[in-house]
Amino acid sequence: MAKKILVVDDEEHVRQLFKEELTEEGYEVILAADGPEAIRLVDETQPDLVTLDIRMPGMDGIEVLRVLKEKRRDLPMIMVTAYPEYKHNFGVWASEAYVVKSGDLKDLKDTIKRVLG
């Protein structure tokens, strides 16, 4: 059975790119456009891993990470952002990994494989 990945990003084109690329890798991909939707979908779909954008309007990825870790401490999360300076923000340290967004998803795919073991 395919591993389920919840992709959380406020940008539609990023969600679609991740869905296309990760589906090709054999994962089942679920999409969320914001934090509240991501929290609801974690309960409803029980994903194996979450990729989480940091900068989103309303509830940012660090807040979502905190809420999700309270619900499911064992759920691996990968912070994904276009802004490398967040790597030093202690709020992201609860995540399993940190990946800087680029057009090439090789780093993200390699990190997902490593985290899911």
Secondary structure per residue as TSV (DSSP state, phi and psi in degrees):
chain	resnum	aa	ss	phi	psi
A	1	M	-	360.0	136.1
A	2	A	-	-67.4	143.4
A	3	K	-	-72.0	142.6
A	4	K	E	-98.3	130.3
A	5	I	E	-119.9	127.8
A	6	L	E	-96.2	119.0
A	7	V	E	-100.4	120.3
A	8	V	E	-115.4	113.9
A	9	D	-	-157.7	139.3
A	10	D	S	-79.7	-9.4
A	11	E	-	-99.3	119.4
A	12	E	H	-55.6	-45.6
A	13	H	H	-65.0	-32.7
A	14	V	H	-68.9	-45.5
A	15	R	H	-57.7	-44.9
A	16	Q	H	-67.0	-40.2
A	17	L	H	-61.5	-48.7
A	18	F	H	-60.2	-43.0
A	19	K	H	-60.9	-47.5
A	20	E	H	-60.8	-50.6
A	21	E	H	-67.3	-42.0
A	22	L	H	-75.7	-30.2
A	23	T	H	-65.1	-40.1
A	24	E	H	-61.1	-28.6
A	25	E	T	-80.7	-3.9
A	26	G	T	98.2	10.4
A	27	Y	-	-93.1	152.7
A	28	E	E	-88.2	127.2
A	29	V	E	-116.0	129.4
A	30	I	E	-114.5	141.4
A	31	L	E	-116.1	140.3
A	32	A	E	-133.8	138.2
A	33	A	S	-92.8	-13.2
A	34	D	S	-157.5	176.2
A	35	G	H	-62.1	-51.7
A	36	P	H	-58.2	-39.4
A	37	E	H	-64.6	-41.0
A	38	A	H	-61.3	-44.2
A	39	I	H	-62.5	-43.5
A	40	R	H	-62.8	-44.5
A	41	L	H	-68.9	-30.3
A	42	V	H	-61.4	-43.6
A	43	D	H	-65.7	-42.2
A	44	E	H	-76.6	-36.0
A	45	T	H	-110.5	-12.6
A	46	Q	-	49.7	61.3
A	47	P	-	-67.3	160.7
A	48	D	S	-87.2	-20.2
A	49	L	E	-160.0	151.2
A	50	V	E	-124.8	131.8
A	51	T	E	-101.6	132.5
A	52	L	E	-131.5	118.2
A	53	D	E	-70.4	144.5
A	54	I	S	-85.0	-49.8
A	55	R	-	-90.6	102.9
A	56	M	-	-136.4	148.0
A	57	P	S	-66.4	151.5
A	58	G	S	78.0	-107.9
A	59	M	S	-91.3	114.7
A	60	D	-	-80.3	170.0
A	61	G	H	-61.5	-30.0
A	62	I	H	-69.6	-38.7
A	63	E	H	-64.7	-43.2
A	64	V	H	-62.2	-44.2
A	65	L	H	-55.3	-46.9
A	66	R	H	-61.5	-46.6
A	67	V	H	-63.9	-45.6
A	68	L	H	-66.5	-37.2
A	69	K	H	-66.9	-30.1
A	70	E	H	-68.9	-36.1
A	71	K	H	-76.6	-46.7
A	72	R	-	-139.2	85.3
A	73	R	T	-57.4	-29.8
A	74	D	T	-82.8	-6.6
A	75	L	-	-77.1	115.0
A	76	P	-	-69.9	137.8
A	77	M	E	-131.1	137.5
A	78	I	E	-115.5	120.5
A	79	M	E	-79.7	130.3
A	80	V	E	-126.8	123.6
A	81	T	E	-150.5	156.8
A	82	A	S	-86.5	-1.7
A	83	Y	-	-114.9	98.4
A	84	P	G	-62.8	-19.5
A	85	E	G	-65.3	-18.9
A	86	Y	G	-68.9	-16.9
A	87	K	G	-56.3	-27.7
A	88	H	G	-95.4	4.2
A	89	N	-	-82.0	121.3
A	90	F	G	-58.9	-21.3
A	91	G	G	-62.7	-25.4
A	92	V	G	-88.9	-6.9
A	93	W	T	-66.0	-19.7
A	94	A	T	-75.3	-11.8
A	95	S	S	-81.1	161.7
A	96	E	S	-79.1	-25.1
A	97	A	E	-160.4	167.6
A	98	Y	E	-138.9	123.0
A	99	V	E	-126.9	133.3
A	100	V	E	-85.6	129.2
A	101	K	-	-60.8	140.6
A	102	S	-	-152.6	170.2
A	103	G	S	-66.1	-24.7
A	104	D	-	-95.3	120.0
A	105	L	-	-91.8	15.2
A	106	K	H	-57.4	-46.9
A	107	D	H	-58.2	-45.2
A	108	L	H	-63.3	-47.7
A	109	K	H	-61.0	-43.6
A	110	D	H	-63.0	-40.5
A	111	T	H	-66.7	-41.7
A	112	I	H	-61.0	-46.8
A	113	K	H	-58.6	-43.4
A	114	R	H	-64.8	-45.3
A	115	V	H	-68.4	-39.4
A	116	L	H	-78.5	-13.4
A	117	G	-	65.6	360.0
